[in-house]
Amino acid sequence: MAQYDCIICGAGLSGFAAAIGAAESGAKVMLFDRMPSAGGSAVYALTPVLSGWNNGSTGSACGKLLADKLDSMGAFEWRQNKLITDEDSLQKAMTSLLSEHNVTTLYNATLCSVEKQKNRIVSVGVMTSGGMLNFTADTFVDASGDGVLSLLAGAEIITPSPEESMTKTVMFKVRNVKGFERETVKKLFSDHVEDFPVKIQSQFMGLPLLDKDEVLLNLTAVSGNAADPQELSVMYDQLTGQIEPIMEFLRKYIPCFADAVVTKVSPIAGIRYTRSVKGERTLTMEDIHNPQTPPEPVAFCGNYIGGHYIKQFSSPWGNEITGKPAVPYGAIKVKGISNLLTAGRIIDVDPKAISAVRLAAQCLATGQAAGIAAALKIPEYSELKKELDRQKCMQ
Ligand SMILES: Cc1cc2nc3c(=O)[nH]c(=O)nc-3n(C[C@H](O)[C@H](O)[C@H](O)COP(=O)(O)OP(=O)(O)OC[C@H]3O[C@@H](n4cnc5c(N)ncnc54)[C@H](O)[C@@H]3O)c2cc1C
């Protein structure tokens, strides 16, 4: 049974940042994922558009590290507070940074058991094609997007209501798009929205990638329970089934798509929100709308909540965020399990405020904070803050 200082479940943006943060703090780190490489939703659900940066700030040292790496590969562009890249470059950049930080990575390894003693996790078991493997560590980070490590460890889970659960989407790319102009496309879309085949997707969402005749489309949408594998399988079929009717609509009503062809379809249903894990402190709606930063901040929040509602795009609680709300330390410390932290889209947040923490910039920021806290064995905030500052987090 291999022994680490810190084990991280999930190699999406938050797990990646947790691994880098922990390694920078001197920990021996293992990062594992059920997929064949790092990347998580950003790579496998085809969302290589990293948003959530406030006023161009990368929000975390890991965000900057990733942006610099992509820049050195000639594979990114800043556009309206978004970092645009492509999924292959993103996967390569993450892989290379993990290796530079001596993180041990294990892919094709699905978490399936957790051994606990009293209120501490002792080891995790992962299923691989070679059989079960077990690993022990002092601290663990759940960056699984679905909170599976916390669930198996018996943590308290917050399940969003169907209204709060956000739509699922299969992203797809099209080529041969001639002269895409965002405002014109949005206007034509809303002029003909009555004919759009997906009724709950009431506004155009999509943008050109680095190669300008290629557009990433965020237009399929269904609602349902992502934690139910059978329902998720049905949803994937429904989502991919929407693509051809959407293309017919685009070719008919929006001239720049007249000759567009589909070149890539995400192999998984993109899930925005499955569940949150109860922490020692919840990031509440009041925190979000309070211009004061809450005590013990570890990462800044994004600046919008309430999109991707299950009935139309904007939810009744959809809102711009003013001020500078932040995630409190307690929201990443799992209640009742003394050596477990969360990162990314599962941290303890009021479900209505999930969008304040689920975008790329915030996943990287909460990930890095969780990794540092894990490396320091979940210290008092004052000690964590010194290392957050040393690693230039929250900038
Ligand atoms: C359709 C869609 C469009 C989006 N568009 C944008 C956008 O434009 N801009 C933006 O900033 N954000 C966007 N997002 C949000 C953003 O991509 C995600 O919220 C973010 O990447 C989540 O990161 P994460 O690390 O928390 O989780 P994930 O990236 O989901 O990573 C979780 C990882 O855990 C692994 N895992 C899960 N269970 C297990 C297990 N049992 N064993 C081992 N590994 C496991 C998974 O394989 C995965 O790699 C979008 C999301 C979706 C779904």
The ligand as a Gaussian input file, in Angstrom:
#p B3LYP/6-31G(d) Opt

LIG

0 1
 C      -21.259000      22.170000     -20.565000
 C      -20.364000      22.973000     -19.689000
 C      -19.883000      24.185000     -20.127000
 C      -19.026000      24.928000     -19.316000
 N      -18.526000      26.110000     -19.769000
 C      -17.632000      26.789000     -19.023000
 C      -17.025000      27.976000     -19.503000
 O      -17.313000      28.439000     -20.598000
 N      -16.138000      28.604000     -18.685000
 C      -15.796000      28.097000     -17.456000
 O      -14.962000      28.680000     -16.767000
 N      -16.365000      26.983000     -16.979000
 C      -17.260000      26.321000     -17.743000
 N      -17.818000      25.177000     -17.254000
 C      -17.531000      24.769000     -15.863000
 C      -16.195000      24.126000     -15.677000
 O      -15.757000      23.444000     -16.832000
 C      -16.272000      23.103000     -14.537000
 O      -17.089000      23.532000     -13.488000
 C      -14.906000      22.855000     -13.957000
 O      -14.019000      22.467000     -14.968000
 C      -15.042000      21.821000     -12.867000
 O      -13.776000      21.481000     -12.395000
 P      -13.661000      20.425000     -11.202000
 O      -12.212000      20.148000     -11.096000
 O      -14.378000      20.908000     -10.006000
 O      -14.465000      19.150000     -11.706000
 P      -14.267000      18.246000     -13.004000
 O      -13.552000      18.984000     -14.087000
 O      -15.584000      17.688000     -13.313000
 O      -13.257000      17.117000     -12.520000
 C      -13.646000      16.030000     -11.726000
 C      -12.755000      14.863000     -12.064000
 O      -13.009000      13.808000     -11.122000
 C      -12.985000      12.579000     -11.799000
 N      -13.768000      11.590000     -11.060000
 C      -15.083000      11.619000     -10.756000
 N      -15.440000      10.514000     -10.086000
 C      -14.313000       9.777000      -9.964000
 C      -14.046000       8.501000      -9.373000
 N      -14.988000       7.771000      -8.759000
 N      -12.771000       8.035000      -9.432000
 C      -11.786000       8.748000     -10.047000
 N      -12.003000       9.946000     -10.635000
 C      -13.251000      10.456000     -10.589000
 C      -13.605000      12.909000     -13.154000
 O      -13.237000      11.948000     -14.133000
 C      -13.034000      14.301000     -13.437000
 O      -11.836000      14.239000     -14.193000
 C      -18.670000      24.424000     -18.046000
 C      -19.149000      23.187000     -17.607000
 C      -19.977000      22.462000     -18.419000
 C      -20.452000      21.131000     -17.950000

